Amino acid sequence: MTKNKKAEQKTQQEELNKKKPTESNGTCTAEAEKPCDNMAEESDNLSETPDTTAKEDEAAEWKDKYLRLSAEFDNYRKRTLKEKMDLITAGGEEVIKSLLVVIDDIDRALAAMETTNEMEPVKEGVKLISQKLNDTLRSKGLSEIEALGKELDTDLHEAVAKIPASSEEMKGKIMDVVQKGYKLRDKVIRYAKVVVGE
């Protein structure tokens, strides 16, 4: 009978231990090993807090550096865009200023045509104005694309028509220029419109 009582007491004790994973003093029982392991991990995490804080500080520092660098780049981009626009405006202004002299000459020629009956001096004046305009534009980098009698070059010329060639050697060559073409330094700004012999 005593053996049965001891077995019953042991069974009752095990049931109590299942319901109560820890003892009143806070130590772990055998059945509650997993919760105690979690508690140990939490205590380890608490001990790592200074290291975590250092990492968070480093991350915040890198984020701050990134934001500052991004802002600096944005400011640089805006500044260079403004400088570029200023250069374009200044370049346009320079060309316009140089053309004002030619416009003054044209106004004088028009006034002279109203008062004179002789056409020869007016023709000479217009030729001089035309020459002055061409010189001014040439000084700014403008040049005419040569076309008449040359081979058709699609990088410089635009064929608008074909006509029968006057001779065998004029086949594939430019026989007439409908509209002059121009280059600004090395860049074609208007293709020459030409008639090609076939």
C-alpha positions as CSV (number, residue, x, y, z in Angstrom):
1,M,0.0,0.0,0.0
2,T,2.8,2.4,0.8
3,K,4.3,1.8,-2.6
4,N,1.0,2.7,-4.3
5,K,0.7,5.9,-2.2
6,K,4.2,6.9,-3.2
7,A,3.4,6.3,-6.8
8,E,0.2,8.4,-6.5
9,Q,2.1,11.2,-4.8
10,K,4.7,11.1,-7.5
11,T,2.0,11.3,-10.2
12,Q,0.3,14.2,-8.4
13,Q,3.6,16.0,-8.1
14,E,4.3,15.6,-11.9
15,E,0.8,17.0,-12.7
16,L,1.5,20.0,-10.5
17,N,4.9,20.5,-12.2
18,K,3.2,20.5,-15.6
19,K,0.8,23.2,-14.5
20,K,3.5,25.3,-12.8
21,P,6.6,25.5,-15.1
22,T,8.8,27.4,-12.6
23,E,9.1,27.2,-8.9
24,S,8.4,30.1,-6.6
25,N,12.1,31.0,-6.4
26,G,12.3,31.6,-10.2
27,T,14.4,28.6,-11.1
28,C,13.4,26.4,-14.1
29,T,11.9,22.9,-13.7
30,A,12.6,20.1,-16.2
31,E,9.3,20.5,-18.0
32,A,9.8,24.2,-18.5
33,E,13.3,24.1,-20.1
34,K,12.2,25.9,-23.3
35,P,10.7,29.0,-21.7
36,C,13.8,29.2,-19.6
37,D,16.0,29.1,-22.7
38,N,14.0,32.0,-24.1
39,M,14.6,33.9,-20.9
40,A,18.3,33.3,-21.3
41,E,18.2,34.6,-24.9
42,E,16.4,37.7,-23.8
43,S,18.9,38.3,-21.1
44,D,21.7,37.9,-23.8
45,N,19.8,40.4,-26.0
46,L,19.7,42.9,-23.1
47,S,23.4,42.5,-22.6
48,E,23.9,43.3,-26.4
49,T,22.1,46.6,-26.2
50,P,25.2,48.8,-26.2
51,D,26.5,47.0,-29.3
52,T,23.0,47.4,-31.0
53,T,23.0,51.1,-30.1
54,A,26.4,51.6,-31.6
55,K,25.2,49.9,-34.8
56,E,22.1,52.1,-34.9
57,D,24.3,55.2,-34.4
58,E,26.5,54.1,-37.2
59,A,23.5,53.5,-39.5
60,A,22.1,56.9,-38.6
61,E,25.5,58.5,-39.3
62,W,25.7,56.8,-42.8
63,K,22.1,57.9,-43.5
64,D,23.0,61.5,-42.6
65,K,26.0,61.3,-44.9
66,Y,23.9,59.9,-47.7
67,L,21.3,62.7,-47.3
68,R,23.9,65.4,-47.2
69,L,25.7,63.9,-50.3
70,S,22.4,63.7,-52.1
71,A,21.5,67.3,-51.3
72,E,25.0,68.4,-52.4
73,F,24.6,66.6,-55.7
74,D,21.2,68.1,-56.3
75,N,22.6,71.6,-55.6
76,Y,25.5,70.9,-58.0
77,R,23.1,69.7,-60.7
78,K,21.0,72.8,-60.3
79,R,24.0,75.1,-60.3
80,T,25.5,73.6,-63.4
81,L,22.2,73.7,-65.2
82,K,21.8,77.4,-64.3
83,E,25.4,78.1,-65.5
84,K,24.7,76.3,-68.7
85,M,21.6,78.4,-69.3
86,D,23.5,81.6,-68.5
87,L,26.2,80.6,-71.0
88,I,23.6,80.0,-73.7
89,T,22.0,83.3,-73.0
90,A,25.3,85.1,-72.9
91,G,26.3,83.4,-76.2
92,G,23.0,84.4,-77.8
93,E,23.4,88.0,-76.5
94,E,26.9,88.2,-78.0
95,V,25.7,87.2,-81.4
96,I,22.8,89.6,-81.3
97,K,25.1,92.5,-80.3
98,S,27.3,91.7,-83.2
99,L,24.3,91.7,-85.6
100,L,23.1,95.1,-84.3
101,V,25.8,96.9,-86.4
102,V,24.5,95.1,-89.5
103,I,20.9,96.0,-88.7
104,D,22.0,99.7,-88.4
105,D,23.6,99.5,-91.8
106,I,20.4,98.0,-93.3
107,D,18.3,100.8,-91.9
108,R,20.7,103.4,-93.4
109,A,20.6,101.6,-96.8
110,L,16.8,101.6,-96.7
111,A,16.7,105.3,-95.8
112,A,19.2,106.0,-98.7
113,M,17.0,104.1,-101.2
114,E,14.1,106.4,-100.4
115,T,16.0,109.6,-101.2
116,T,18.2,108.6,-104.1
117,N,17.5,108.0,-107.7
118,E,20.8,106.3,-108.5
119,M,20.8,102.5,-108.0
120,E,24.5,101.9,-108.4
121,P,25.5,103.3,-105.0
122,V,22.6,101.5,-103.3
123,K,23.7,98.2,-104.9
124,E,27.2,98.7,-103.6
125,G,25.9,99.5,-100.2
126,V,23.8,96.3,-100.1
127,K,26.8,94.3,-101.2
128,L,28.9,95.8,-98.4
129,I,26.2,95.0,-95.8
130,S,25.9,91.5,-97.1
131,Q,29.7,91.1,-96.8
132,K,29.6,92.5,-93.3
133,L,26.9,90.1,-92.2
134,N,28.7,87.1,-93.7
135,D,32.0,88.2,-91.9
136,T,30.2,88.6,-88.6
137,L,28.5,85.2,-88.8
138,R,31.8,83.6,-90.0
139,S,33.5,85.0,-86.9
140,K,30.9,83.3,-84.7
141,G,31.8,79.9,-86.3
142,L,29.2,79.8,-89.1
143,S,30.3,78.4,-92.5
144,E,28.5,77.6,-95.7
145,I,28.4,74.0,-96.9
146,E,29.8,73.8,-100.4
147,A,27.6,71.8,-102.7
148,L,27.6,72.9,-106.4
149,G,29.5,70.4,-108.5
150,K,30.3,68.1,-105.6
151,E,29.2,64.5,-105.0
152,L,26.0,64.1,-103.0
153,D,26.9,63.6,-99.4
154,T,23.8,62.8,-97.3
155,D,25.6,64.0,-94.2
156,L,25.7,67.5,-95.6
157,H,23.1,67.6,-98.5
158,E,19.4,66.9,-98.9
159,A,18.4,65.9,-102.4
160,V,15.1,67.5,-103.3
161,A,15.0,66.6,-107.0
162,K,16.8,64.7,-109.8
163,I,17.4,65.9,-113.3
164,P,19.1,64.4,-116.3
165,A,22.8,65.1,-116.1
166,S,24.3,67.4,-118.8
167,S,27.3,65.0,-119.1
168,E,28.5,61.6,-118.0
169,E,30.8,63.1,-115.3
170,M,27.9,65.1,-113.7
171,K,25.9,61.9,-112.9
172,G,25.5,61.6,-109.1
173,K,26.8,65.2,-108.6
174,I,25.0,68.3,-107.5
175,M,23.8,70.4,-110.4
176,D,21.9,73.1,-108.6
177,V,21.5,74.4,-105.0
178,V,17.9,75.2,-104.0
179,Q,18.8,76.4,-100.5
180,K,22.2,76.9,-99.0
181,G,23.3,74.7,-96.1
182,Y,25.3,75.9,-93.1
183,K,27.5,74.4,-90.4
184,L,28.2,76.0,-87.0
185,R,31.8,74.9,-86.4
186,D,31.5,71.1,-87.1
187,K,27.8,70.7,-86.6
188,V,25.4,70.9,-89.5
189,I,22.6,73.3,-88.6
190,R,20.9,73.3,-92.0
191,Y,21.4,70.8,-94.8
192,A,21.9,72.1,-98.3
193,K,18.8,71.4,-100.4
194,V,20.2,70.3,-103.8
195,V,19.3,69.0,-107.2
196,V,21.2,65.9,-108.3
197,G,22.1,64.8,-111.9
198,E,21.2,61.3,-113.0
